[in-house]
Amino acid sequence: MPDPNPSLCPREQHGFVRVATVSPELKLGDVAANVATLRTEMQRLASEGCRLIVFPELCLTGYSCADLFYQRSLQQQALAGVKQLAEANAGLGCCIVVGLPLIVQGRLYNVAAVIADGEVLGFVPKTFLPNSGEFYERRWFSPATTLTDTHTEADGIPIGTDLLFEATDLPGFVLGVEICEDLWTVIPPSSHAALAGATLLANPSASNEVLGKFTYRRQLISQQSARCQAAYIYASAGAGESSTDTVYSGHGLIAENGSLLGETERFAFETRAALADVDLQRLEHERVRNTAFRDAAATQSYSRITFCLGETQPGVSPALLRPLSAHPFVPPAGSDRQAVCEEIFAIQATALARRLRQTRSKTAVLGLSGGLDSTLALLVMIESLKRAGLPREAALTITMPGFGTTARTKGNAEKLAEALHIPLRTIGIGAAVEQHFKDIGHPAGLHDVTYENAQARERTQVLMDVANQTGGIVVGTGDLSESALGWCTFNGDHMSMYHVNAGVPKTLVKYLIEWCASELYATEAGAILHDIIDTPISPELLPLAADGSMKQKTEDTVGPYELHDFFLFHFIRHGCDEAKIRFLAAQAFADQYPAEVVDKWLATFLRRFVQSQFKRSSMPDGPKVGSVALSPRGDWRMPSDYSGSLF
């Protein structure tokens, strides 16, 4: 990987680019006043680190000028205004998109001017002109298709729909432009631009407001950003437009790959802007890994106009302007918690039910420890039996106390099974493991990895044999986070006949059980589930303290699961490198973990992830639940012999 450009701010070195959508205060037909407003806002937003600023359609004159567009003086003032903005843009380090009417080859076009590095780089004309209902654009403007030469110039500046604008000093910054109605067509021009390499799609627009339209507009822009795997910056004309027959609200939106990052206040007469940091590295990663995007061919050729943005303005805050959750696997606040949890349960339960039906199992056998993972597996298993047409009594749970089992976890396992009316057997493993130690000559009192793993393997042997006895299958309990860290005993808890939690990370396991405790099983086992949530996570493989308390706590050894889940999500889902994960974690956990703590556990995560691939390569079947999974048969294929030199 090349060294990051030292002229870029830390945020930009990790692929983030700050963009803005603006609905400026408008004086209809007063180009000089509008230029002054745009200049002031351009300078303000540049001082806040914005690299791309998108203004509305025909914003130099106003969209609703109607037959005034025929006035030569208005056309000339607009063109002069573009040049004035270009002069004011010099040294600001930003690219702007503004709309104006422009005479080319004796026809009038509705165009967007792209300005950067103190120059007008090109004009992009509108392709699809609305001419029904309240819109009458064909009266004044000609569509882009009437340009007679793809290499036409207007006042010495390139004009065409085949232009992309690339910042050579900001990796991944490739801008494509379409105008308003272009987006609402069957195949928007931005689709072709994205396939040709545009990562940033700008749409200067003048979309009027009618009841319910803003919801559809949001959906349309989010969907187009997802379809194009791009950032989409949409700027619409505001309330200063004429209200003779319709009203404009100034609805600006910023979306990235299907997610809405920013939105302006509507129906304001004063200038309104929304800012967001879009992740160009993430978009590049999505495109590289998406075979459908790679295989789609651009249907037209594009010319790339290159320019330099230069350095950002000094004193810009390093904080990211975009949603960044410390718990990316957990639905954000405001989500429909019940709908999300029911969906996850349906995925897990249907998957296990399918395996129970396929194997014609009479029972489902599970080791119930009183911890988070086995609790979730049990709750899912109950639903699976129902879907598979088996009675609840087919759930055979076994608690297997060993040298480190606490009264709290054993008691919770017993109380949970009783509350849920599930058969529970207690099979102690102490005597069997001690005999095994004698057989292999393991010294008494040596509490090493053999001491721990022997217990995990003994438990797995018990479960497998009981499953054979009862014509059932063993349901595994280990989760996605443990698989990432290799925090499981090979051929011990690593193994089962179906790994129902394989796609659920630890933070999501806790979230699901909290929902079950509050909603699904509130009356039957709610208090027990809450106590299980509050119990420290532990494999309970080392002897207890003198007072019977737990000495072995997983997060003391491998680190906080909330950090590891954060690392896992950005490493796998977005292909982030070590430096970018560290940068993001510093933002997400700024008030919780010092930098040295994040560094320590990130190093642990990367080391354990690489070293543990051999366990994932032989992991049992299990359902994918979210966008991150580690099955060697599906989402993550990696040689077990990898040296780890990237980290």
N, C-alpha and C positions, 0 to 999 in steps of 0.2 A: 504494500500500500504506500503511495507517495506521501511525503510529509505534507501536512496541511499548510495551506497558503497562509503565511504569517500576517498578511494584510487583512485577513478575515477575523471577525470576532469569534470567541469560543463557540457561540451558538452556531455560527455558520460553518465552522470547521467540522461540526457533526451533522451537517446537511440541512439545518433549519434556515429557512428564509422567511423574513417578516413581510407580509403583504397587507394591503389595506383596500377596502372598498369604501367609496365616498359618495354621499349624496350632498352636493354643495348647495348653499343658498343661491338661488337663481334670480337674475333680473332678465326677464324675457326680452330677447332681441338686443340686449345691451352687452355687446361683446367685451368692451373694455372693463366693465364692472365684473363680468364673469371671469375674465382672465385674472383680474386682481384677486378674486376669491380663490381660484384654483392655485395661483402662485402661493398665496399664504398657506393654504392647506398642504400643498406639496412640500413646502419648506418645513412646516410643523411636523409632518409625518416622517420626513427624512431625518429630522432631529431625533425621532423616536426609533430609528433603525429600520424603517420600511424600505425595502428594495424594489417592490412593485406596488404602484398605486393606480387603481382603476377608477376612473370617473365615468359618469353616465353617457349614454348616446346623445349626440348633438348638444353636449353640455356647454359649448362655447356660445351657442345662440339660444338654446332652448329647443326642445323637441316639438313644441306645439306652435311654432311660428307660421305654419301653414303656407299661404301664398307669399309670405314675406321671404321664403327661401328663394324665390325668383329674383329678388333684389340683388343686383350685382354688388352694391356697397356692402350688404350683409355677408355675402360670400367672400369678398376681399378682406373685410375686417376679421372674419373667422380664420382665414389663412394667415393673416398677419399675427393674429393672436397665438396661433400654434408656434410660430417662430419666436414670439416673445417668451412663451413658456419654455421653449428649448434653450434660449439664452439664460433664463433664470434657473434652468435645471443643471447647468454646468457646475461640477464640483459637489453636487449634493449626494451622489452615490445611489441614485434611485432611477428606476424606469417608470414612466407614467403612460397611461392610455387615456386619450381624450377624444370626444366625438365632435364632428363638424360636417357641414355640407361642403362638397368640393367639386368644382367643374373639371372634368377630364374629357378630352376629345369631343367637346361640344355637348356633353351630357352632365347632368348633376347626379352626384353619388352621395349616399349617406356613408361616411367613412369613420374609421377609428385611426387616429394618429398615434404611433408608438414613438416615444421620445426617451432618449437616454444619452448620457455623456455629452450633454449640451447640444444634441442634434436631433432632428426629425429623421428617424431611421426608415420609416415606411408608413404607407397608408393601407389599411385593409378595408375594402368596401363590403357593404352588406349584401348578402346573396339573396335572401328570401324577404320580399317586401310584403307586409300584410296589407290587404286591400279589401277588407270586408268588415261589416259591423261598424265600429267607431274608427277604424283605421283606413287611411286613404293615401298611403305612401307612394303608390304608383303615379299619383297625380304629379308629384314633384321629382321623384328619384328614379333612377334606372338601376336594375339589379346588376350585380357584379358580372354576371354572364355576358353582359353586353360590351364589356371591355374587349377590344379587338385583338389585343396582343398581351400575352402573359407577362411580357417584360416591359409593359408600359411604365412610364414615369410621369409624375405630376409635379410640375415645378422642379424637375430634376431629382425627385424623390421616388423610389420604387412604390408602385401600387399594385395590389393583387391579393387574391385569397390564398396564394401559394407561398406566403411569407412566414417564416419562423424567425424569432429574434433570440439570439443566444449570447449570454454573458460569459465570456471566455474566462473570467477570473472568479466565477462563482459556479462550481461544478454542479451540473444538473439543471441549471437555470435555462430552460428553453421555453419561450412564450409563443403560444398560438392565440389568435383573436377571432372571435365571431361576434355578431351584433344581434342582440335582442331576439327577434323572430327566428333567427338561424337555429337557436337552441330548441325551438318548439316544433321542428320539422321531423320527418321520419328518420333521416340520417343526418344529424347536425354536422356542419363542417368541422366542429371540434373533434369529432370521432376520427376523421381522417388526419387531423393535425396531431392527435395523440399517437396514432399509429406511426406517424412520421417522426415522432420523438418529442413532441411538446409535453412537458411535465406541468406547466402552468397554463391554464386556459382562462383568458379574460373575456368577459362579456359586458361591454357598455350597453346599457339597455334603457328603455323608457316604457316599462310595463305599467299600464294603468291598474287601478285597484277596483275590483268588484268583489262582492261577497264571496268569501271562501277561496279566492284566487291565491292568497299568500300561502296557504297550506299546500296547494298544488305546486306552487313555484318552489317552495322548499324541497318538496319531494323530487321534483324534476331536476333541480340542481344537484342534490345529493346523489341521485341515481346516475346522472351523467358523469359526475366525478368518480363514481364507483366503476361505471362501465369503461371509462377511459383510464382508470387507475392514475388519476391526476388530481392536482389542486385546481379548483374552479372558483374564480373570483368574479362575482356578479355585482354590478353597480347600476342602480336604477334611478331615474329622474324623480325628483321630489315634488313637494307641494307647491313650489314656486311656478310650476308649469300652469298653463291656462286651464281653468276649470269650466270652460264654456259648456262642454258636454261630458267631461270625464275628469277623474281625480287621479293624481299620481302621488304615491306614498313615500318614495325614496327607500324602497326595500333593498338593502344591500346584504349579500350573503357570501360567506367563504366556506367551502366544503373541500374535504380531502378524502378521496377514496371511499366515499359513502358517508362520512361523518361530518356533521355541521360543526365548524370551529368558531364562527363568528357571525353576527347578525346586527344590523342597525335598527335603531328605533324608527318606526314608521310615522308618517303624517307630521313631520317636523318642517317648519319653514327655514330654520337655521341649519347650518352645515352639520351633518352627522357622518361619523366614520366608524368602521369596525376594523380591528387589527387582529391578526393571528399569525403564528409561526407555523408554516407548513414544512413538512419533512420530505425533502427531495430524495434523500437516501432511502427512506422507507418506500417511496414510490418506485424508485429504481429497483429495489429488491423485489417488490410485488410483481413488477413486469418481467423480471428475469425468471422468477419461479413459476409464472403463470403461462402454461403452454398454449392456451387458447389465445392469449394476447400476442405471444411470440409468433404464432402461426398465421395470425391475421395480417393481410398485406395492405399497405396504404394504396389507395386507388389513384392517387395523383402524386406528382413529384413536388417537392418544396425547395425553395431557396432559403438558405440560412443567412441572415444578416447578423454579423457578430459585432460586439461592442464590449467595452469594459465599464463596469460599475464603479470601480475604485473602492476606497475604504468607506466603512460606515461612519456616520457622524460620531464624534466623541461623546462620552458620558451616557451611552445607552445602557439601560438596566440589563443585566445578564439573565434575568428571569424569563422563562418561556411563557409566551402568550398562547397557550393551547391547553386543553384539558390533559392532565397527566395524573393518573390514579396511582397511589401507592399500592393498590391491590387490584391489578388489572384483570384478574380472573373473576373478581367479585362484581356483580352488577352495581352500577353507580346508584347513588341516592336518587330517589324519584322513579326508579324502575318499578315495574309491576312485579314485586317480589314473588307473589304466589304464582303468577304465570311462568316466571323464569324457573322456579324450583319445580313446579309440576312438569315442565318440559324436560328438565334434566332427569327427574325421576322416571319419566316415560321412556327416555332414551336408555337409561341403565336397566330398568325393569324389563323392557321389551327385549333387550339384548340377551339378558340372562334367561328370560322365559323361552326365547328361541332355542337357546342351547339346551335347556331342560327338556323341551319337546323333541329336539333332534336326538338326544341321547336316551330318550324314553326313561328319564330318571324318575325314581320313586321318592328320592329325598334330595335335599340340598344341605350340605354339611358345612358348617362354618365355625371357626375358632373365635369365640367371643371373649375379648380380653377386658372389656370395660373402658377401652380407649376410643378415640374418635373414628378411626378407619373401620374397625370391626362393627362399630355401632351403625355407621352409615350403610355398610354392606348388609347388615341385618335388616334395616328398614327397607332397603331396596329389595332384598330377597323376599320379604313378606308380600310386596306388591307383585314380584315376579311369579310367585307361586299362584297367586290369584289369576294372573294373565295366562299361566300355563295350565290352568284347570286343576291344580293340586291343592289339597287341604293345607291349612296353616300348620298342622301337625307334621307335615313333611319337612319343615324347617328343623333340622337337628343342629343345635348349637352345643358346643363343648367348651368349657373353660378349663384351662390346663395350668394350674398354678405351678410356678417354679421357684427358683432361689430368690428372685427379685420381685415377686408378686406382692403388691400391697393389699391390705384389707380393703382400702377404698376402691380400687379397680375391681377386685374380685367381688366385692359386695355390690357394686354397680352392675356388673354383668349378671349377677343372680337376680337382683331386683328388676332389671330391665326385662329379662326373659319372663319373669313372673308377671310383670305388668302387661306384657304383650302376649301372654298365653302361649309361650314358645317352650317346647321341651328343652331342658338344659341338663347336660351330664357334666360331672366334675371328674376329670382324670388327671391326677397329679403326675408330673413328669420327673420329680426329684429322684426317686429310686432308680428309674430306668436310666437317667443321665449319669448318676453316680456309678452304676454298673458299667455303663459305656466308658466312663473315665478309667475304670479298672481294666477293662478289656484293652484299651489302647495305651495304657500306661501314662495317663495324664496326671501330673502331680496334684495332690490335694491342696487346696488353697491358692492355686495359680489361676487367677481370674483374668485370663487373656482372651484372645479372639476365639480360641478353641472352646473355652469355657462358655462363651456367649453363644457361638454358633451351634454347638451341640444341642442346646436347649431349643433353638429355633427349628432345627432339623428334626428333633424328636417330636415336636408339636405337629410338624407337617406330616410325619409318618403316621401319627395317631389319626389325623384327619383323613388321610388317604385310605387307611385301612378300614376306618368306620364307613367311609363312602363305599368301599367295596362290599362291606358286610350288608349294607342297606340298599344297595342298588342305586346309589346316588352319585353326585359329583361334589367336589370340594370347591367352594366359592372363595376366591382370594380376597384379601382385604387391603393390600398395599395400594397406595395412591400414586398419582403422577409425580408429585414432588419427591417421593422416596425413590422412584425409578430414575429421576434425573440425577439424584445425588448418589445412587447406588446404596441407599440406606436400607438394605435388606440382606438377608443371608442367602447366598447362592444355594439353590436347592433346599432352602428352608422356607421362610415366608415369601421368598421370591417365586415360589412355585405353587400352582393350583391347577384346577381343571377349567376355571374361567375366572378372569380377573375383573370383577365388576367395577372396581374403582380406578381402573387403569387410566382413564381420561380425566380424573378429577384431582386437581391439586389441593394441597393441604388447606389453603385459605378458603377454598370453595367447599371443602368437606365441612369445615366449621360453620360456614354460612348456611349450608343445607341442614345441618343438625339444629342450628338455632331456629330455623324456620319450622322444622318438625316439632321442636320443643314448644314453640309458641302457637303453632297452628294445627299441624296434622295430628300430633299426639299430646296435645296440651293437657287433656284430662286423664289419659292413661299413664303416661310416663314423662310428662313435661319436666317435673322436678329432677328426675334421674338424669334426663338428657342435659339439663343445665349444669348439673354437677360434673358430668362427663366432659362438657365443654371447658369447665374450669379446672380440670385435672391436668397437671403438667404432662406434656407428651414424653413418653418413655417406652423403650422396648422391654423394660423390666427384666434385664438379663444379669444384672450384678446384684450381690447380696444387699439386703436392706441395712439401714443404719441401726444402731443399738436400740433406738426407740421405735423401730418398725417403719420409719419413714423412708421415702424414696431417695436414693442417692444418685441414680442415673437419670439424667434429663437430656433428651435428645438435643434440644436447642443450645445447651451448654457445650456440646461437642461439635455439632455441625453448623450452628448459627441459627438465627431467627428464620422461620419458614416464610414470613412475609417478605424478607429480603430475597430469599432464594426463589420464591415464586415470581417476584419482580424481575430478577435476573433471567429466569427461565423464559418468561413471556417475551421479553425484548430480544433475547438471544435467538430463540427459535422462530417466533412469529415475525419479527421484523429484521432478522439478520444483523443485529447490532454488534459491533465489535466491542472489545473490552473497554476502550476509552469512552465510547458513546454510552454504554451501560452505566459506567461510573458517573458520567455527566448527568444522565437522567436520574439516577438514584440520588445524587446530591440535591436535585430539584425536588424530587418526590418525598424524600425523608429529611429535608433540611432541618426540621425541628425535633427530629427523633434520634438520628444516628450521626455521630461525627464522621468526618471523611475517612479517618483511619479505620473505623469500625466497618464502614462500607467496603473499603479496600481489602480488609482482612477476609471478610466473608465472600466477597466476589472472587478472590483468588481461590478460596476453598471450593466455591461452586464450580469454577472452571476446571480445577484439578480433578475433583470428584466426578464431574460430568464426563470428562475424557476417559478416566480410568475405569468407569463403570459401564462402558458400552457393551462389554461381553455379557453382562447381566441382561441388558435390554435386548441383545441379539437373540436370546433364548427365552424371552418372557412369554407367558401364556397369552392366549387370545383375550381380548377385552375391548369394550366399545369406546370409540372416540366420542367425546362429549362436546368439547369446544374447538377453537381454532388451533390449539396446540395439542399435539399428541406425539408419542415417542415409539410407537410400534415399529419394529424393523420391517414389517410387511407393508407399511403404509407411509407414514409421514416422515420418519427419521431413519435414514440409512447411512451408516457410518462405519468405517472399519474399526474393529476392536483394537487393532494394532497401531492406531494413529498416535503420533508422537506428542501431539499437543503443542507444536511449535508456534502456532498462531497466537497463543496466549502467553 
